[in-house]
């Protein structure tokens, strides 16, 4: 087993962010172009709603992660900056607007996510299906990753995503089992693992993400990576949790890049195909690299041979 650096469990209070968490301000013509498209088509992005630290880099490269089904979530997770409350009625024109925006951006790879819509019988699965099909119809050369909610574990709703056939289906476990109730208030660790297992059983390329710095222990992180591997997860992203507002869960510690590197090695040793692990990694960061098998672990095996 890979030896991990000694970690501190002391809560971070009034501590300046370490140098490895500094990001560039969003600037440049590509950033302005994406900004204009998002505003013109009245689209929501998790980049903005989630206060993603990589927005400048990704938008500057001409890519964005679109968020469908509105920008108000029915769940109130302790880590998430997306607004919680009563969502607006379904906008059935949204799938076509997303497809048109992706076409105008001329991106080769797109990511779509959504808020949770627990008030809907299908959890928004039909809108998901319509969006994926609209994107593929208008952008046949574009590969697509979908970052989906758990749909309360109901397989008939998950099947809508499978039938729409995106290249990658992602569902984030977010944290270790012990902290799930605190971090993901209405979610369940085993249910999320079950979603990933079901997707894999249908031949889908699956992906999940973990945040660190919420009070987890290194043994729990390793167990979570192991559980993902055992449930057939192809891609795992591991990043630093950053508190979006004072009303959200506090950061317990800032994880050093060396520890992230160690978790990446553990993931590869467990047979996971691609492990993206670093302080600024978010679920859709460098997602274009996660579409095809052999892009991560195969290279790691070459380097360590």
N, C-alpha and C positions, 0 to 999 in steps of 0.2 A: 504493500500500500504506500502511496505517496505521502511523504512527511510534510505536514502543514505547519506554517509558522505559528508560534504561540500567539493566542488571541486574548484580548482584554474584553471583559463583560461590562466594563464601566460605561454608563450612559453618557453619550456625547451632549454636553451643554455649553452653549456659547463658545464653541470651538470653531475656528476658521476652517473652511473646507480645505483639504489638502490639495497640493498643486496638481495632482493627476485628475482632479475633477473640474478643472477649469476648461471652459468651452469658448469657442469663438462666437461673436455676435453675428446674427443673421444679416448678411449683406450680399450685394451682387445682383446682376441682371436676372440670373436664373431664379434666385429667391423671389425677386419682385414679380417675375412671370407667374410662378406658382401661387404667390399671394393673390395676384389679380384673378387667376382662374378659380381659386377657392371662393373668393368673394363674389365674383360674377355669377357662378353657378349655385350660390347659396349652399355650399357644402360644409360639412363638419369634418374636422380632422382630429385624430387623437393627439397629433403633434401639438396642437394648441390646447385642447381640452385637458390633456394629461401633462401639460408643462414639460414636454420632452426636452432634455438638454441637447439633443442632436438635431433639433429642428433646423438650425442654420445650415448644418452640413448637408442634411438630406434634401431640404428644399433648394439649397444651392446647387445640388446635383440634379434637380428637376424631378424629385420623387416626393411622395407624401403618402401617409397612411390614412385612408378615408374612413370615417366613422358613420355608419348608417343607422337608421331607426331613430334619428334625432340626437340631441346632445344632453338629454336628461335621463338618468338611470334610475331604475326602481330599487337598486341596492345601495347600501351605504358603507362600502368597504373603507376600512380605516387608513388605507394608504393612497386612495385614488382621488385625483383632483377633479374628476368629472362630477358635474352637479347631480344631486339626488332630489327626487320629487315626483310629481305627477307628469308623465310624458305627454307631449302633444299627440293628436291623432296621427295614424299612419299616413305617410306621404307616399302614395303609390307611384308618383312620378320620379321619386328619388333614384331608383335603379338606373333609369335612362340618363339622368343628369350626371351620375357618377361615371357611367360608361362614356359619355361625351367628354367629360373632363379628362379622363385617362387618355382618350384619343387625341385631344388637343395637346396634352403634355407629351405625347409620343413616347411614353415610357415602355421599356421592354419587360418590366416586372412591376406589378402593383400589389399593394396590401390593403385589405379591407377588414375593418373590425366593427364592433357595434356596442352600444350600451346594452344592459340587460333590460328586457321587457317582460317581466314576470306577470304583468297584468293581462298579457295576451295569451290565449289558449295555446298557440303554437310557439310562443316566445319570440315571434318575429321571423320564424323559419321560412315562411313563404316570401317575405321581402328579401331575405337572404338569397333564396333560390333565384328570384327574379333579377337581383342585382348581379349575381355571378353569371347568369345566362346572358344578360344585357351586355356586360363587359366583354364576354367572350365573342358575342355576335359582332360587336363593333370593333373589337381589337383581337382578331384571331391569332396574332403573333405574340401577344402579351401573356406572359406567365402570371399566375395569380396565387397569392397566399391569402387565406381567410383566417383571421383570429377570432374564434367564436366563443360565445358564452357557453355555460354547461347545459342550457335548455332543461334544467332540473333533472338531467340524466335521462330524459324521455327519448327513446331510440327513434320513434317515428318522426320526431322533429330533427334529430341529428341526421337522419336519412336524407332529408331535403338537401343538406350540404353535400353529402356523398354523391347524390344523384346529379347535382350541378357540376361536379367533377373539377374543382380547383386543383392546381398542382400540389399545393401544400395546405393542410388543415392544422391550425394551431389552437391549442387551448392551454392557458397558463395555469400552472399549479400555484404560482406566486410565492409560496412560503412553505416551511416545513409543517409536518402534521400537527405538532403541538401548538403552533401559533395560528393555525388556520381559522379557528373560531374568532380570534381577536382581530386578525388581519382581513379576512374575507367573511364578514359577518354572516351572510346567508348561504355561504358555500360549504361544501364538505370535501375533505381531502380524498376520501375513497371514491366519492362520486366523480370527481374530476379525473382521477386515475381510471375509473371505469369508462368515462367518455373517450379517453385516449386509447384504451384497450379495444373498445368497440370499433373506433375508426380504423385501428390497425387490422382488426379482424376482417375488415372489408377491403383491405389492400391499399389504404390511403397512406400517403407519406405524412407523418405526424410530427408535431413540434410543440414544445412547451417552454415556459420561462420561469425563473426563480429570481426573487430579489433578496439581497443580503443586507444585513445591518439592522434587522428588526428585533434582535435578541436571540437569534438561533445559535446553537452550538455547532461546531464543525462536524461532529458525529451525525447530527441531524441533517446537515446539508448532504453529507455523503449518502445517508440513507435515502434521502429524497431523490438524488441522482440515480441511485441503485433502483428505486421503485420505478422511476421513469424508464430506465433501461429494461427492466423486467416486463414492463407493459408495452415494449416495442417502440418506444419513442425514438424517432430518427434524428431529431434536431433538438438541442437544448441551449437556451440562452441564460446566462447568469450575469446579473448586474447589481450595482449599488442602489439601495433604496435611498431616495432623497425626499425629505418631508416637504410636501407642496405648500402647506400653510400651517400655522400654529395650532389649528384645530385637528390636524391629522396626527397619526402615530409618530412619536419622536424617533430620531435616528439613535440607535444604541452604540454604533461604532462605524467608522469608515474602514473598509476592507482594503488592505494593501494589494497592489497589482500582483505581487508574488503569490498571494493566496488564491486569487482568481486563476492564475496560471496553473496552480496545483489542482484546483477543481476541474479545470479543462482536461488535464492529464488523466485524472480519475475517470472522467466521463468516457474518454477514448479507450481506456483500459477495460471499461465495462462493455465496450462494443457499440457505443452511440456513434452515429455516422458523422455528425457535425456538432461541435461544442463551441459556442461563441461566449467567451467568458472574460469580463473586464469591467472596470468601474463604470464606464459610460454606456455599456451595452444595454439596450432595450429590446423588447421582443421583435420589433421589425427592423432593427439595425442590421445593415448589410444582408437583408433578407433575400436578395437576389442570389446570394451564394448558397442558400439553403435548399434550392429547388432540386438540384440533381445529386444523386448519391455519389459517394467517393470524393467529394470536394474537400472534406475535412479530415476524417480519420485516415484515409489513404495517404494523404500528404504527411500527416503526423507519423505514421508508421515508417514512411521513407526516411524522415528526418531522424528517427530514433533507432533505425536499423543498425 
